[in-house]
Amino acid sequence: MTNVGQRLAAIRGGGAASRHNARTIAALTTNPGCARRAVLDCAGVDKQRLAAYIDYPARFGQSQFAITRGNAFEAQVKANGCAQLLQLLRERLDLEIPEVSYDDLESVAGRESQDVRYARSRALLTRAAAQADGAGTLFDHPLLRLEVAGQQAYLEPDLIAFQHDGQFHVVEIKSFAVIDGQGDPGKVAAAAIQAAVYVLAMRELLGEAGHDPQIVSHDVVLVCPRDFSNQPMAVQVDVRKQLAVLRRQLSRMTRIDALLAGLPATLSFDFAPDERGVPTRSPASLVAALEAVEARYSPECLASCELAYFCRHEARGCTAALGKSARDEVGGIERVETALAIARSQLAPAEDQQEAAELLRAAARLRAELMSGVAG
């Protein structure tokens, strides 16, 4: 284990490292400037358990109903050798697929070892990339792998890797409806970044085997129910932007040693459990450890980070708590009360706050004019 690895293990404490999946890797891109999340994720700290222990439990995630509906819709699309999916690819995306070979990679001869599943997936995908005779066309549940902060994260996607004429496409099946041709923007964005994780993992797998990574298309196929029915429809989504963001964030995490250099040498999130597994470390002590790592809270964190409610409480009164746009507009002014005082000309701005001060005062004048108009 490297020095960085040893330091991360010490930060995590005695618990097993939390494993990344496509959702957690995708979530890293929502707030790439947050050192707290980068350190905790690199160390494999169980953020959900930590948040609950300090009394700020996470409140997001899919309901059991949504999970059940999603599983049922996926099973429907994949039934009978992916008959509905193939119809979508042929008729709606203008892909000619005269013959189809289907490989289910969720299980390998009854063995569930990740190493075995990954080896099998790698062998079939690279064989298809070489366009060998009898190579597959549809690959259900291939196990992929991606390096995150120096550690290999196995990805178990609910996807199909579709290979046609030397080009691979990631197919992402989601149960949210597309109504009148429009899906919920937040859900579509989340699906796109998650699909980008799979695209990157497949590109790295094929690149390591000597193939051109670009044979994995940046156009992913998103399959969702149409309107209020269970009838599936397919659209193509360009994830080049999401890929660029993902690469930058993963690159940043490989430089975790720079973040660790500025942290206390004794920093740890160990719960110090007794022989019965009951934590003996006080919640206040863990809160102090969290406060030692700088956070970059924004309201968007509430949908993707287990510690968001703690960070929101911590950021109360900060301009960052108003959102990324507000934080960027008043750059250099960290506190709301400071921004209000400058806007009201009750406080002189510092040299680096001049531009923000002009904006705030203009907004204050506009508000005063609007209020006087309402009063009149």
N, C-alpha and C positions, 0 to 999 in steps of 0.2 A: 504494500500500500504506500502511495506517495505521501509526502508531507501534507499536501492539500487534502488528500483522502483521509489521512489521520485526523486533521483538524476538523473536517466535516463530520467524521464519525464522533468526535468529542462533542461537537455542537449538538448533534442528534441525541447523544446519550446512549443508554443501553437498549433502546427499542430498535426493532427492525426498521429498515429504511422503507418509506412509502414508495411504491413503484409508480412511475409515470405511465399515463396512457394518452391516447390522442386528445382527450378532453383537457387533461391537465397541461399538456404541451401547448395546445391551442390557447389556453387561458394565459400562458406566459406572455403572449403577444399583446394582451389588452392593456398592460401597464409596464412596458419595458424599462421604465426609469425607477421602478421600486426596488431598492436594495434589499429591503426586508423579505420580499417574496423570493427574490433571487437566492438569497442565502438559505432560507428555509427549504426551498425546493431543491437546491443543490445538495443540501445535507440530508434530504429525505425525511424531514420532520413531518409528523402526522398533524397537519394544520387543523383538521376537523376536530381531533381529540383535544388539541391544545386550546382551540377556541371555546369548546364546551367547558373545559376545566377552569378557565378564567372567567366563565359566566358571560361569554359573548358568542353563543353558538351560531353556526351558519344556518341561514334560512332559505337556501336555494337548493335546487335540484329537481329532478323529475318526480312527479307523483306516481304512485303505483299504477293508477289508471293509465297515465301516459306511457309508462313502460310496457304495460300489457298491450295497449293499442299499437304501440310501435312494433312489438314482437309479432303481433298478429298480421300487421300490414307487410312486414318483411317476409314472413312465411308465405303470404299470399303471392307476393311478387316472385318469390323464388320457387314456388310450387311447380311440380312436373318439369323439373330441369330448367327452371327459370323461363317458363313459356311466356308469361306476361312481359317480362323484361326484354326478351328477345324480340317480341312484337313491337315494343316501344323503340328499340334500337333500329329495327328494320324499317318501320313505317314512319316514325316521327322524327328520327334523326338521320334518315336517308343513308343508313349503313347497310351495305349488302353483305349478308352473312349466310352463304349457301349451306355451310356445314358447321356444326357446333360440337365442341368437345367440352364436357363439364367436369371439373375436378373439385370435390369438397375437401378442403384442407383443414376443417375444424378438428378432425381427429385423424391420427395416423395409426392404423392397425390397433385402435383401442388405447394407444399410449398418449398421454396428455402432456408429456415433457415438452417444455418450451423449446429446448434445444432441438429435439427431434422434429417438432412441427416446423420450426424455422428452417432447418436443413431441407426438409421436404418442400417447403414453399420456395426456397431459394433454387433448388434443383429444377422444379417445374417452370418457374418464371424465367430463369436463364435459358432453359431449353426452348421455351417459346420465343424468347428474344433472338435466339439463333435461328429461328424458323426451321427447326428440325422437323422431319417427317413425323406426323402424329402428335405434334406439340399441341397443347391445350389452347382453348379459346376463352373459356370462362373459368375463373379461379375464385371459389367461394371461401371466405374466411382465411385468406393467406395470413400467416403470422409474419409480421415485418419487424424491423429493428431500427432504432435511431439512437445516436449517441447524444446524451443530455448531460452536460457538466462532467464529461469524462466517464460517464457510466452508460452502459447499453440498456435502453428501455425497450421492452418488447411491446408491440402494438397488436392488439387483437381486434381488428376492425370488423364492424358489421357491414362489410362492403364486398364487392366483387371486382376483381381486376379483369378487365375485358381487353383482350388482345385481338386486333384485327389489322391485317396487312402491315405487320411490323410496328404498329403503334398501340401502346397501352393506354387505357382510360380507367380512371378510378370512378366507380359507381357508388354513390352514397344514397342510401335509402332512408328517408325521414317520414315520419307520420304526420307532420303538420301540413295543413291544407294549403293549396295554391288556389286562391279564389279570384275569378276573373283575370287569370294570368299573373296575379301578384301574390307573392308570399310575404309573411311577416318579415320586415327588413332585419330585425334582430336575429330571428331564427335562421334566415338565409345567410347572414353574415357569419353566424356561428358554424353553420354547416360548411361554409366555404373554407374557413380557416382550419376546421377539422379535416376536411378533405385534402387541404394543402399539406397537412402533416403526413398523410398517407402518400401523396405524390412525392414529397421529399424523401421519405423512407424508401419508396420503390426506386427512385432515381439513384439513391446511394447504393442500394442492393445491386442493381444492374451495372452501375458504374464500377463497383468493386470487382465485378466479374468480367470487366473489359468491354462492356457494351456502352453505346452512347446513351447517357442519362436522358437526353432529350426525346428518346423514343417513348417516354412516359409523358403523355400530353398534359399541358397546363389547363386544358378544358376538361373539367370533370362533369360527370353526368349526375344530376340530382333528380331523384325519383320521389315524388310526393303524391298524395291523393288529390284528385281534381275536385275543386269546389267542395261540396258537402257530401260527396260520395266516397266509396273506397276504390273507385276506378283510378288506377295509377296514370300519371303523366310524367314526362321526362323533359328536362331542360338542361342546356349546357351552361356552365358557369366558369368564367375565366378566373383562375386563382393566382395569376402572376403577381399581383400586388401582395396577396397574403403570403406567397412563397418568399418574397423579398423581406417582408417583416419578420417572418419566422426565422430565416437565415440570420438576420441581424441579431435577434434575441438569443438564439442558440450560440452564436459566436460570442456574444457578451457573457454568457454563462460559462464559456470555456475560460474566461479570464476572471474566474471567481477568486483567484489568489489576490487580485488587486483589492477586491472588496474585503476579504478576510484580513488584509494587512491593517485596515483601519478599525478593526473590532477588538474589544477586550480579549486578552488571551484566555480568560477564564469563562468566556461566554458558553453557555450550555442550556439546552432545553430538555435536559434529562428530568423525568418525573420522579426519579429515585424511588421506585416501588419497593415495598417490603416483600417478605417471603410469600405473601398471599397475592402479590401483584397490585396492592393498593398504593397509590402515590403518597409519598411522605413529604414531597416538596410543596411549599405553600403556593397558592395562585399568585400572591403578591410578588413572590420571587420570580416567577415566570413572566409576569407583567414587566418587571424591571429588566429582564433579559430582552424582551421585545423592544422596550424603549431604547435599548442600546443600539438597535439597528434602525437606520433611517428608513421611513416609509414614504410613499408618494401616493397618498390616498386620492381617489376621485370617485364620484357616485357610481361610475361604471363597474367599480370593483365589487359592488354588492351582488352582481350577477355571476361572478366568476372566482371570487377568492373567499376561502373559509374564514379568514380573519378580518373581513371587511367591516363588520360591526364594531370590532375593537378599534380598528384604525379610524373609523368615522367618529367614534367617541373621542379618540385622541386628537383628531383634527378639528374638533368643534371650535368655531371662531376663526379658522384659517380660510383664506380665500380658495385654497385647493378644494375644500369641502363643497364649494359651489359648482365644481365641474372643471374640466380641462380648459374649456373656452374662457371661463372667467379667470382662471389662474393664469392663462397665457396673456389675456388682455391687460391684467394688472401686474405684469411681471415685475418682480422686485419688491412687491408689497405682500407680505405674508399674512397679515392679520386683517380681518374684516373691519374692526374698529379703526385701524389706521387708515384704511381705504376711505371710510366714511368721513373721518376727520379731514383728510386731504380734500375730498370732494366738497366739503363745506367750508374750505379755506380756514379751518381751525388749526391746521398743522402744516408746516412747510415741508414739502417733499425733499427727500435726499437727492443727491445728484443723479443716482441711477434710477430714480423714480419719476423723473420729469415727464417722460413720454406718457406713462400711465396716469400721472396727475392731470395732464391736459385732457385725456380721455374721460377721467372721472368727473372733472369739473364740467365738461361739456354735457355729460349725462345728467349731472345735477341741474344744470340750467334747463335742459330739455324737460326734465321731470317737473321743475317749478313752473314752466310755461304750460305744460299739460294740466297740472293741478289747478292753476289759476283759471284756465279755460273751463274746467269742470265746475269750479266754484262759481264762475260767472254765469 
